[in-house]
Amino acid sequence: MLPNVIAAFDVAKALPGVIAGGLVATLLTLLVTGARERRKTRREDAAAVQLIIFELGNAQRGASYIQHGEPWTGFPITAWEEGRLRLARFLDPEAWMLVAAAYNSIHGFNWRYQLDQDRATGGGDGKHGNELDKEETRNDICASIQVAAGIAIPLLRDGV
C-alpha cells in the first residue's frame, strides 16, 4: 500500500508541471501559427496591390493609345474584382475610394464598349450607333481613366 501512496503523491506533485508545460506549448504553437498567418496575409495583400497597380497601369496606357487612334477593347478588371476586399481591409477609406474611382472610370468605358458590341449584334438598348465612336465621349472617358489611375497608383504604392 505504501508504494501506491508514494506513486499518487508523485503524480500529484508532477501534475501542475505537466499542465503548465502543456499550456506553454499550446501558447507557443498559437503564437507561431498566428505570426505565420499574419505574414501570409501581408504577402497576399501585397500581391493583390501589385496586380491592381499593374491593371491600372495597363488601363492608363491603353486609354492613351485609344486617344491616339488605336483600336480598343474592354479593359480587364479581374485584379480589382479579386482584390478590392483586401484593399478595403488595410487602406484608409479615402484612399480606397480614390482607387475605386479609377475603376469606376474603367467601368464607364467597359459598359459603353459592351453596349456597342450588343448594338452591333442587334441587341442592347435598341438604338443604333456606337457610343465609343463619338470621339468626344471616348476621349473624355479615356482622360478620366488616365487621371484617376494616375492618382490611384501612387496611393497604392505608398499604402503597402
C-alpha positions as CSV (number, residue, x, y, z in Angstrom):
1,M,0.0,0.0,0.0
2,L,2.8,2.4,0.7
3,P,4.2,2.3,-2.9
4,N,0.7,3.3,-4.1
5,V,0.6,6.3,-1.8
6,I,4.1,7.3,-2.9
7,A,3.1,7.0,-6.6
8,A,-0.1,9.0,-6.0
9,F,1.9,11.7,-4.2
10,D,4.5,11.9,-7.1
11,V,1.7,12.2,-9.7
12,A,0.1,15.0,-7.6
13,K,3.4,16.8,-7.4
14,A,4.1,16.4,-11.2
15,L,0.6,17.3,-12.4
16,P,0.9,21.1,-12.1
17,G,4.2,20.9,-14.1
18,V,2.6,18.8,-16.8
19,I,-0.4,21.2,-17.0
20,A,1.9,24.2,-17.1
21,G,4.1,22.6,-19.8
22,G,1.0,21.8,-21.9
23,L,-0.3,25.4,-21.6
24,V,3.1,26.9,-22.5
25,A,3.4,24.5,-25.6
26,T,-0.1,25.4,-26.7
27,L,0.5,29.2,-26.3
28,L,3.8,28.9,-28.3
29,T,2.1,27.0,-31.0
30,L,-0.7,29.6,-31.2
31,L,1.8,32.5,-31.3
32,V,3.9,30.9,-34.1
33,T,0.9,29.9,-36.1
34,G,-0.6,33.4,-35.7
35,A,2.6,35.1,-36.8
36,R,2.9,32.8,-39.8
37,E,-0.7,33.6,-40.8
38,R,-0.1,37.3,-40.5
39,R,2.9,37.1,-42.7
40,K,1.0,35.1,-45.3
41,T,-1.9,37.6,-45.2
42,R,0.6,40.5,-45.7
43,R,2.2,38.7,-48.7
44,E,-1.2,38.1,-50.2
45,D,-2.3,41.7,-49.6
46,A,0.9,42.9,-51.3
47,A,0.4,40.6,-54.2
48,A,-3.2,41.9,-54.7
49,V,-1.9,45.5,-54.6
50,Q,0.8,44.7,-57.2
51,L,-1.8,43.1,-59.5
52,I,-4.1,46.1,-59.2
53,I,-1.3,48.5,-59.8
54,F,-0.4,46.6,-63.0
55,E,-4.1,46.5,-64.1
56,L,-4.5,50.3,-63.5
57,G,-1.2,51.0,-65.4
58,N,-2.5,48.9,-68.3
59,A,-5.7,50.8,-68.4
60,Q,-3.8,54.1,-68.2
61,R,-1.6,53.2,-71.1
62,G,-4.5,51.7,-73.0
63,A,-6.5,54.9,-72.6
64,S,-3.6,56.9,-74.0
65,Y,-3.3,54.6,-77.0
66,I,-7.1,54.9,-77.7
67,Q,-6.9,58.7,-77.5
68,H,-4.2,58.5,-80.2
69,G,-6.4,56.5,-82.6
70,E,-5.5,52.9,-81.7
71,P,-8.3,50.3,-81.7
72,W,-10.0,49.4,-78.4
73,T,-11.5,46.7,-76.4
74,G,-12.7,46.4,-72.9
75,F,-10.2,46.8,-70.0
76,P,-9.6,43.9,-67.7
77,I,-10.8,44.3,-64.1
78,T,-10.0,40.9,-62.7
79,A,-7.4,42.0,-60.2
80,W,-9.8,44.6,-58.8
81,E,-12.7,42.2,-58.5
82,E,-10.5,39.7,-56.7
83,G,-8.5,42.2,-54.6
84,R,-10.8,45.1,-53.6
85,L,-11.8,43.5,-50.3
86,R,-8.2,43.0,-49.3
87,L,-7.5,46.7,-50.1
88,A,-10.5,47.8,-48.1
89,R,-9.0,45.9,-45.1
90,F,-5.8,48.0,-44.9
91,L,-6.2,51.2,-47.0
92,D,-7.8,54.1,-45.3
93,P,-11.3,54.8,-46.7
94,E,-10.3,57.9,-48.6
95,A,-7.5,56.1,-50.4
96,W,-9.8,53.1,-51.1
97,M,-12.4,55.4,-52.6
98,L,-9.8,57.0,-54.9
99,V,-8.8,53.6,-56.2
100,A,-12.4,52.7,-56.6
101,A,-13.0,55.9,-58.6
102,A,-10.3,54.8,-61.1
103,Y,-12.2,51.5,-61.6
104,N,-15.4,53.5,-61.9
105,S,-13.9,55.3,-64.9
106,I,-12.8,51.9,-66.4
107,H,-16.3,50.6,-65.9
108,G,-17.6,53.6,-67.7
109,F,-15.6,52.7,-70.7
110,N,-16.3,49.0,-70.4
111,W,-20.1,49.3,-70.3
112,R,-20.1,51.6,-73.3
113,Y,-17.8,49.1,-75.1
114,Q,-20.2,46.2,-74.2
115,L,-23.2,48.3,-75.3
116,D,-21.6,48.9,-78.6
117,Q,-21.0,45.2,-79.0
118,D,-24.6,44.4,-78.1
119,R,-25.9,47.0,-80.6
120,A,-23.7,45.6,-83.3
121,T,-25.5,42.3,-83.0
122,G,-28.9,43.8,-82.8
123,G,-29.2,43.8,-79.0
124,G,-28.5,46.3,-76.4
125,D,-30.9,49.2,-75.9
126,G,-32.4,49.1,-79.5
127,K,-30.7,52.3,-80.6
128,H,-28.2,52.5,-83.4
129,G,-24.7,53.9,-83.4
130,N,-21.8,53.3,-81.1
131,E,-21.1,55.3,-78.0
132,L,-17.3,55.0,-78.3
133,D,-17.4,56.1,-82.0
134,K,-18.1,59.5,-80.6
135,E,-14.6,61.0,-80.3
136,E,-15.5,63.4,-77.6
137,T,-17.1,60.7,-75.4
138,R,-14.3,58.3,-76.0
139,N,-11.6,60.9,-75.2
140,D,-13.4,62.2,-72.1
141,I,-13.6,58.7,-70.7
142,C,-10.0,57.9,-71.6
143,A,-8.9,61.1,-70.0
144,S,-10.9,60.2,-66.8
145,I,-9.2,56.8,-66.7
146,Q,-5.7,58.4,-67.1
147,V,-6.3,60.9,-64.4
148,A,-7.9,58.6,-61.9
149,A,-5.3,55.8,-62.4
150,G,-2.6,58.5,-62.1
151,I,-3.9,59.3,-58.6
152,A,-4.6,55.7,-57.5
153,I,-1.3,54.1,-58.5
154,P,0.9,56.3,-56.2
155,L,-1.6,55.8,-53.3
156,L,-1.4,52.1,-53.7
157,R,2.4,52.2,-53.8
158,D,2.5,54.3,-50.7
159,G,-0.2,52.3,-48.9
160,V,1.6,48.9,-49.0
